[in-house]
């Protein structure tokens, strides 16, 4: 299905740069409606588009949008290109962002996909309602952002140590007896 020049809310979103900015605002609007606190990095040199603040823990989100339905696939398939800001031959790495948010424009639907699943791909193909599609369980999966930020992946030249202690009771102090 060829949609040609598509207009949504009076905005020409055929231009990739404008569509990207518009999709980021759509993501921020939806996330704010769901109760998230957000921040936006200045400029466009970060590997992600939006930061979700979970009370001091931060999740980075890369936003992509699509209205492209591939003619060689069954109807309802949407393909989102994952061209990197640093060039079309550069793939995103798992450390570039925590989640990928893919927006299917014509049907107003979001996919929230962990970076470990989305990174290193050239494109993401989603088919809303198709249980056989590998990304279908990420359809409107905003709950992935609610609980807590994922443990950050190891980044070059950085060492972080994380731990959780539940139901910890400190050991009783022992008195030393002298011989």
N, C-alpha and C positions, 0 to 999 in steps of 0.2 A: 504494500500500500504506500503510495507516494503522497506525502502530505503537502509538498511544496513549501511555500513560505507560510508559516503558521503564526498566528497572532493569539496571544493569551493576555487577557486584561489590558488590551490596547498596546502591548509591548511587542516589538518585533524580536522574536527569539530565534530567528534563523541564524543570526550572527552568533558564532560560538562564544565569544567573549561576553557578550550581553546575556546570552542564555545561561552561561556559567554563573555570572553574578546574580541573575534572577533566581536560579536554582538554589544558590547559597542562602538568599533571603527567604525563599520558600521553606528550606530546611530550618532556618532559625525561627521562622514564624511557627511552624508545626512543633518544634522542640520547646519553644517558649509556652505554647498552649498546653503542652504536656507537663509543664512545671520545671523544666530544666533551666539552669543558669548558664549563660553562654558568653563567650568572648570571641573576638575576631582578630586574627593577627593583622598587623598593618602591612600594606603592600600585598604583593602576590608571589613572594619568593619562598614562603614556607611550603613544606611538602604536604600540608593539610590546609583546609579552608576554615574550619570552625573548631573551637575548643569548648567542650562541655565540662563545667565545673561541678564536681560532686563534693562540695565542702572541703576543698583543699586537694583533692585528687583530680587530675585532669585527664580527659579523654580527647584525643585529636581525631577529627573526622574529615575525610576527603569526600567532597560532594561531586557527583557526576549526574548528568541528566540525559534523557534520550526521548525522542519522539520517533526514532528510526525503527521501523519494523522490517526485518530482512525478508525479501521476497522469496528467498530460497528455503525458508523455514516455514513451519506450519503457522497459520494465522495466530496472532496474539503474542508472538515472540518479540521482545524488545532487546536491542543490542546497544550497550553503552560502551563507548570507546574509553580505554584507560591510557590514552596518550599522556605522557608525563610532561610537566611544565618545562623540563630540561631537554625536550626533544622527543620525536615520535619513536625512536628506537630505544629509549630508556624506559624500562619497566619500573613500577613502584616496588620497593622492597618492603618486607613486613615491618621494618622499623620506621618507615616513613609516616605512618598514621596508625591509629588503633582500629578504626572502623571506616568502611566505605559506605556512603549513603547514595543509592542509585534511585533517581526519581524518574518514573515513567510518566511523562507529561500528559499525554492524551487521556489517561485514566486516573490521574492524580493519586498515584500509588508509590510508596517508598519501600525499598529493600535496605535493611541495615545489616551489613555483612562484615564479620571480623577480618582484620587485615591478613591474618594467617591464611584465610581462605581466598581472599581477593588479590593479594599481592602477586607479582610476577606474571600476571595475565595481561594480554593485549586488549581483551574486551570481556565484558560480562554479558551473558545472554540469559534473560529472565523470561518466564512465560507464566504470568499470573494465573493461578488456578490449576496449573499442571503439576500434580503431585510427583511426577517423574523428574521435574526440573531440579537440578542439584541445589539451586538457590531458593526454592519455594519456601522452605522453613524460615527464611529470613524476611519473608513478605510482612511488612509492617511490624518488624521485630524490635520496636522501640524499647521493649522490656530489657533488651541486652544492655542498654545504656543506664537503666535505673539502678540496678543493684550496687555495683561498685566498678570502678575502673579496673581493666585487666592489669595483671602484673606486667609492668613494662618489659619488653624484650631487651635482651642484652644489646647495648649500643657500643660501637667501637670506642675504645679508650675510656670506658666507663664501667664501674663496678657498683652494683646496688645489691643490698641484702634485705630481704623481706621475710617476715615471719609473723605468725598469728599464734597466740597462746590463749587457749580457752580453758576455763575452769582451773586456773593455775592456783595452787596453794603452796606457798613457800615452805621449804622443809623446816622442821623444828630445829632450833639451835641446840647443839649438844654441849654439854659442859665437859670441859676437859678435866680429867682427873690426873693429878700429878703422881708419878710413881714413887 
